Amino acid sequence: MAKSGSFTFLCLCLTILLFVQAQAQKSSGSTVELSGRHKKVTLPFKLVHNLIVIPVQINNSPPLNFILDSGVKNILITRLYYSDSLNLHTANEIEIKGLGTGHSIKALYSKGNNMSLKRISGRDHDVYVLMEDVLDISTRMGMPIHGLIGYDLLKNFIVKINYSSKRITFYRPDTEIKIKKKGEIYPLHLEGERAYIYADVRQHNGDIINVKLVVDTGASNTMSLYLPSNQQLLLPPNYMEAYLGRGLGGDINGKIGRLHGFALGRHELSNLPAAYPDEDDIKLALNLSNRNGSLGADILRRFTVIFDYPHNRMALIPNHKFKEPFYFNGTGLEVSTPLPGMNVYVISHVNSGSTAETAGIKSGDQLIAINSRDCKEVELPDILGYLEKKPGSTVHMRILRDGKKINIKLVLENKI
């Protein structure tokens, strides 16, 4: 076991977070469809922290940045900026809950709203608006993020996500899509507006366990496994205490260890890190569909993914990243931006006992250069890329503290 510390493994923890349990609200019969005679529409997307960001309009709003989160049922607005306007239909104040150690929070609940993307339109949608930005997504994404959208958009289409080209295509449900020979089709089990698959995990002792996982494009990690859900699931002998992220209900803590393998049909991955959330922080998830955990985007991004909700199936086609090793931030520090959309970065957290703490880095330091690059010219995904390389790699950083510039050399560590 590694020394206890709040290691941020899920750079963002959005998914296992969002089991919105509103006070007995009934969803209306929302619709979503391609406009005109279009049989498909393809849109570019931004990929940050392995998460898909697409522009969505709510009613007559300007395009807003939404994370495509297949773990979310209804449209959730997490933050609005001073210039944003939704013109929501009649809204009532309610309390909602999510995963985490905190309490329920207040939100506005509105029925009968319109939703649109390029050549896609939807009517009669429920929208939840958080009264407080408890997830603080924008500072961790390095850009303004307004909310999350999932099932409401996916349910009536065949949706192809090409992580390599960063393009997403929505097809009419009667479209026939050819799957390349190296691809494979799997049953997709839709329960409570969430999609589940069955897969095998190979543990450190050699045991192979079949697990039920929610497919979660809104989780930036590989996967989360819920130990209380199956007595055969074991914590790896080498693990570290971890801060896994934030949910609607507060912080989510747990442990991180490596699985020997993961297999979905004939596609197999090895030596991948997995998160094991603390039981108290996932009580809502443990009572949901007898699930054993979630499958995240650090696995999904290694494929072209085709969601076919209308026909209850999913296809995975390996891309050029399929065989890449699984690395994560080995510095023990977390970087965020206080001004989303601008290249200004600060050290927002330093783990106790980490190489970053040993090197003298402190929370609140401003990062002004990394590997000889001025941070004003570097996007947040590139900075994170430097921190998530092979253990033993060196990262050179220049920080600003109290008006003084300090040069620091970090060697990435692997504690699991």
C-alpha positions, 0 to 999 in steps of 0.5 A: 500500500502506498502512503495515504494521499489525495491522488486525483486519478479521475481527473474529472469524476462526472459520471458516477456522480450524476444519479440525479434523484429528484423529488418524484419528478416524472419525465415527459415524452421528449423527442429528438430527431434529425431535421429535414431529410438528413440521414446522418449528421457529423459534428466535430467535438473537443476532447479534454480529459478524455471527455467529449465536449459538444455545442448544444442550444437550450431553447433560444440560447447561444451554443453552450459547451456540454459534456456527452455523458452516457451515464446521465439521463436528463439535461443537467446545467452545472454552471451558467455565466453572466452572458448566458440565457436559457429562457427556461420554461416554468421552473420549480426549486427542488433538491437532488442527490448524487454520489459523494460524502456531502448532502443534497443540493438545490436545483431548478427543474424545468419541463417542456424545453427545446434542445438543438445541435446542428441539424438535430432538434429535440422537444419537450425536454426536462432540464435541471439547473444546479443552483451552485456549481458544486462540480467545478468542471470548468476550472478542471477542463480549462474551458467554460463547461455549461452542463451534461447531456446523455440519454436524451440525445443518444436514445433515438440515434445510432451514434458513432464516436470516432475518438481519433478524428474527434468527430461524432456522427448521428444516424437515423435508427434505420441506417445499416452501418458496416462494422470492420472485421476488427470490430465487434458487436456486443449486447447493450442492456438499457435499464433506467435510461442507462446502458450496461455491458458485461465484461471480464476483469482478471485480478492479481490472483488470476481470478476472472470475474464477470462484471456488469458495468455502466458504459460511461463516456462522462468518466475520464478514467479506465473503470471503477469497480465497487467492491461491496457489489461482489465478494469475489472482487478484491483490492489489489495488494499494491494500491494507494489511497485516492481522492477520486473526484467530486459528485453532486453529493460531495467528494468521492474517495477510494483507492487505486490499484492495477488490474491484470486484465480486462476483456470485452469479447475478443478485445483484451487490455492488460495492466490497467489502473482501476478505481475502487470508491469507498462504500459510503461514497457510492451508496446510491450506485450500489442500489442501482441495477445490481451494477459492479462499476463503470466503464470509462473513457480511458478505455473507450477512447481506444476504439471507435465506439458505435452506440445503437440504443434503438437496437440495444447493441454497441460496437467497438472498433480498435483504433491506433491507441488500442495498444498504448500503455495505461499511464496516469499522473505520476507527479502527485499534483493537480493543475487547473485554471481559475479563468476557464478559456484562458491559458492561466494555470495554477497548482490546485492540489499537491498530494502528501508524500508525492514527488511534487511535494518533495520537490517543494511545489505548493498548492496555489503556485502558478505554472508559467512554463513546462518543458521549456514551453511558455504556458501562455501558448499551451492548452490544458490537455497538453499540460496534462499530457506531460504529467501522464507519461511513462514512470521515470520520465522527467518534467521540467516546470517553472512556477511563480510564487510570491513574485519569484520564479522557481525552476523545478525538475520532477521525475514521474513515479508509479506507486501502484 
